[in-house]
Amino acid sequence: MKVTVSVDSFKGSLSTFQAGSAVADGIKRIFSDADIKICPLADGGEGTVDAVIGAMNGRTVEATVRNPLGLPIKSSYGITSTQTAVIEMASASGLTLVEEKDRNPLYTTTYGVGELIKNAIEEGCRKFLIGIGGSATNDGGIGMLQALGFEFLDENGKQVKFGAIGLKDIVNIKTDNALKELSECEFCVACDVKNILCGEYGCSNVFGRQKGATDEMISDMDGWLKGYADLTKKIIPSADPSIEGTGAAGGLGFAFFAYLNATLKSGVDLIINETGIEKHIKESDIVVTGEGRLDGQSYMGKAPIGIAKLAKKYNKKVVAFSGCVTDDAVKCNEYGIDAFFPILRTPCTLDDAMKEENAYKNLADTAEQVFRLLKTI
């Protein structure tokens, strides 16, 4: 039996590699001679760097950058064997880097993301794969661009302040001093949302509150972002804030698209293409996927559905495992997952369920029982 195991991380519990290993252990108890290929999986958010550099024999590079509040922190990114830099914006500008009491998108910046890109350029990278999920910011990406040499100037000719608050003061944008190496670079951005930059479905209205914004701040930021987009369009006519994904990460998607000529892609599709999972699925008898939670929204760009969609291209059966499932997770059956199974075996606290050793055992034991059933039929 040939099995491809491609499971996204169980966030806060198991990495994509640990989850894959747990499933493989369970399968081996029943099919000891199974040919199992573990393929790391991510959707552009947490775990993207580990998944890609693990699949492509890469290395991790550490760098000191500014966090969302502008304070120095240790961060890291990956470089693959082909000199592609793999960056998670959340490692520099993520919401989890800011304590809840300090969350305020008026003052949080993406500057650290630009510093990571600059560091990778100095390491010789010219191709970039960047996941932009989980941001603490709503600055339209101007912080990142400032770190790369772009100038967003106020009426006095000075760089505007960090954060969304800086957007309101932009009267002039200069690109002359941007890093020259950027013209040699190719950016692919893993984007797991389709929001545009401004308006009812823009980043401020949809994601502002979870980043600490009030209703008044949301209205202000939306207007400032529109002004920023209008100024951008004057110097870059192709800049279009209505493109899906430009509202990702508080407008960071727009900055990548407009200023760095980036391609905005579905996170899972990008990871699948980069890591070569398809050839293993094509040769498999059965495909196993999953993630920490499956629900009625999982079909909207989540990694397991991407794997299931690819598996159905070759008429493969797909089994999924999850830490928990909701009633509306049955929607996943319409999108290629033939059957899914929650792994919790006894009532327990969330903390106990998420302990690494417990999650690993529960996942392996559940995989064993599912493949025991498959063996009988």
Secondary structure, DSSP 4 states (H G I P E B T S, - for coil): -EEEE----BTTTB-HHHHHHHHHHHHHTT-TT-EEEE-----SSTTHHHHHHHHTT-EEEEEEEE-TTS-EEEEEEEE-TT-EEEEETHHHHBGGGS-GGG--TTT---HHHHHHHHHHHHTT--EEEEE--SB---STTHHHHHHTT-EEE-TTS-BPPSSGGGGGG--EEE-TTS-GGGGG-EEEEEE----BSSSTTBHHHHHTGGGT--HHHHHHHHHHHHHHHHHHHHH-TT--TTSTTTTGGGGHHHHHHHHS-PEEEEHHHHHHHHHTHHHHHHT-SEEEEEEEEE-TTTTTT-HHHHHHHHHHHTT-EEEEEEEEE-GGGGGGGGGT-SEEEE---S---HHHHHSHHHHHHHHHHHHHHHHHHHHH-
